[in-house]
Amino acid sequence: MRVIIPTLVGLVALAATSVQAAPVPTSPHHHSKWRETPTQNVRKSQRYDHLVSTNSSFRASRMRKECGPIGDAELRTDCLGSFNTYEPR
């Protein structure tokens, strides 16, 4: 019993200082995407689809960006193949 009470007091003190030391954000981070309306999102998606299907350099750039970092050869091949399935020319 002698050990439990000081231990509990120490844990309570530690918890109190941990709560006080927690950082409080001074200004919330607002990302422009979060203020995007559904209509704007649909337009951007349509523009992306159009560019991927009509602009070969944009398509190649997106394929490098989206599939290039994938380390597994089979998964990378699947990623590249998905462009022909979901974004055909």
C-alpha positions in Angstrom: 0.0 0.0 0.0 2.9 2.3 0.7 4.2 1.9 -2.8 0.9 2.3 -4.6 -0.1 5.7 -3.3 3.1 7.5 -4.1 3.1 5.8 -7.5 -0.4 6.9 -8.2 0.4 10.5 -7.1 3.4 10.5 -9.4 1.3 9.2 -12.4 -1.3 11.9 -11.7 1.4 14.6 -11.6 2.9 13.3 -14.8 -0.4 13.2 -16.6 -1.2 16.8 -15.5 2.1 18.1 -16.8 1.7 16.1 -20.0 -1.6 17.7 -20.7 -0.3 21.2 -20.0 2.7 20.6 -22.3 0.6 19.5 -25.2 1.0 22.0 -28.1 -1.9 24.1 -29.0 -2.2 25.1 -32.6 -2.2 28.9 -33.0 -3.8 28.9 -36.4 -5.6 25.9 -38.0 -4.1 24.8 -41.3 -6.6 25.2 -44.1 -5.9 23.3 -47.3 -7.6 24.7 -50.4 -8.8 21.2 -51.3 -11.0 21.2 -48.2 -12.8 24.3 -49.4 -13.4 22.8 -52.8 -17.1 22.3 -53.7 -18.3 19.0 -55.2 -18.8 20.8 -58.5 -15.3 22.0 -58.6 -14.0 18.5 -57.7 -16.0 17.0 -60.6 -14.6 19.6 -63.0 -11.0 18.9 -61.9 -11.6 15.2 -62.2 -13.0 15.6 -65.7 -10.0 17.8 -66.7 -7.6 15.2 -65.3 -9.3 12.4 -67.3 -9.3 14.5 -70.4 -5.6 15.3 -70.1 -4.6 11.7 -69.3 -6.5 10.5 -72.4 -5.4 13.2 -74.8 -2.0 14.5 -73.7 0.7 11.9 -73.9 3.3 13.8 -72.0 0.9 14.5 -69.1 -0.1 10.8 -69.2 3.5 9.7 -69.0 4.2 12.2 -66.2 1.3 10.9 -64.2 2.3 7.3 -64.8 5.8 8.1 -63.5 4.5 9.9 -60.5 1.9 7.4 -59.5 3.6 4.1 -60.4 7.3 5.0 -60.3 7.7 4.8 -56.5 6.2 1.3 -56.3 9.0 -1.1 -55.6 7.3 -4.4 -56.4 7.6 -5.1 -60.1 4.2 -6.9 -60.3 2.4 -4.1 -58.5 4.1 -1.5 -60.7 3.0 -3.4 -63.8 -0.6 -3.5 -62.4 -0.5 0.2 -61.7 0.7 1.0 -65.2 -2.0 -1.3 -66.6 -4.6 0.5 -64.7 -4.1 3.6 -66.8 -5.3 1.6 -69.8 -8.3 0.3 -67.9 -9.4 3.4 -66.1 -7.9 6.1 -68.3 -8.0 4.7 -71.9 -6.8 6.7 -74.8 
